[in-house]
Amino acid sequence: MLLIGNRSRGFTFVELMVTVVVLSVGLVFIIQGYMTAIDALNTAQIRLEVIPFLEAKMDEIETYAEENNGTIRTSSEGDFFVDSREATWNLDIVGVEEEEDIDLSGVLNEVRLKVSWQENNYAKDISLSTLLPNKK
């Protein structure tokens, strides 16, 4: 039996450092993806809480229009809290924009309802709109 050198089997320091760098870069991307997913989940949760408010407010406006034979052109706004965040709602009732062939601006109003809030230093919003008759 011949022995060829006395070489120990193991990893060199350079191989270990390359492995650590590759794992670190991979871990950074995994954490970044996790943080993005958390932000998306927070935004979705707030939107799910704001949608019933929008629908209730729009139902209130539609009921008013039905009881009073139409809507009047106006603007209003207010504040409320969603998931411990301050949110602002804006209501704009404006005349319908004039089309080429037909002018419905005297007959119909566009009702625009928008809720805005701040999330991670970014402005987020969701809106709802419909057409209702103009009060004569």
N, C-alpha and C positions, 0 to 999 in steps of 0.2 A: 504494500500500500504506500502510495506516494503522497506526501503532503505538499500542496502547492501554496505556499505563503500562509501567513497567519493574519488573515483579513477578517475583521469583525463585521457582522451584518447589522445595519442600522441606517438611520436617516442622518443626512448631513444638516448642518445649521441652515444652509441656504434652502434646502428642500422644505424644512420646517417653516421658514419665514415666508416662502412662496405660498404654502398652504394656509398660513395665518392670514395673509393678504387676500387671497381668493375667498376665504370664508368671511372675512370682514366686509368685503365689498358685497357679497351675497346677502349678508345680514342687514346691511344698510338698505338695500333695495327691498327686502322683506319688511323692514320697519316702516319705510316710506309708503309702501303699498298698504300696510295696516293703518297708518295715519290717514291716508286718503279715503280708505273705506269707512273709518270712523266719522270723518267730515261729511261724507255722502249720507251716512246713516242719520246724523244729526239734522242735515238739511231735509231729508225725507220725513223725519219725525215732525219737524216744525211745519212742513207743508201739510202733512196729514192733520195737524191740529188747526191750521188756518183755513183749510177748505170748508169745514162745516160753518165757520164764521162767515165766509164769503157767501155760501149758499143761503144761510139764514138772512143775511143782510139783503141779498138780492130778492129773496122771497118777500121780505118786508116791503121792498120798493115796488115789486110787481103787484102785491096786494093793495098798496096805496094807489097805484095807477089804475087798478081795476075799480076800486071804490070811488075814485075821483075823476073817472073818465079821462085818464091820461096823466102825464108827468109834466112838471114845469122845469125849465132849464135852470140848473143851479150847481153849486159846488159846495162840498163840505168835507170835513176831515175830523179824525179823532185818534186817540191812543188807547191801547190795551196791552195786556201782557200775554205772551205765549211762551210757555215753558221757561218762565222767569226772565224772558227777554222782552224789552219794550218794542212794540210794533205799532206802526202808524197805518191807518186806512184813509184812503182818499176816494171820494165819490164825485164824479163829474157827469152831469147830464147835459149833453150838447146836441145841437141839431145835426142831423145826418148830413154828411158831405154831399155836395151836388154831383150827380153823375152827368154824363154827356147828354143822354136822352131824356131822363126823368129827373125832376127836382122834387125830392121827398123831404127836404129840410123843414118845410112848414108842417108836415104831417107826422113825421117820426123823429124821435129823440134817441140818440145812442147813450146808453147808460154804461159807464165804465167804473168799475170798482176794483181798487188796487190795494194790496197790503204789502208793506215794506218793513224790513227789519235788518239789523246788522248781525253778521256772523263772521267771526275771525277777520275783522277789519274789512269785510266786503259787504256791499249792499246787496241784499237778496229781496226778491219780490215775486208775487204771484197775482194775477189779475183775472177778472171775469167781466164779460160785457154782453149786453143784449140790446135789442131794439124794442122800444115801447112807444105807444102813440103820444103825440104832443097834446097837452091840455088846451082845449079851445076856449 
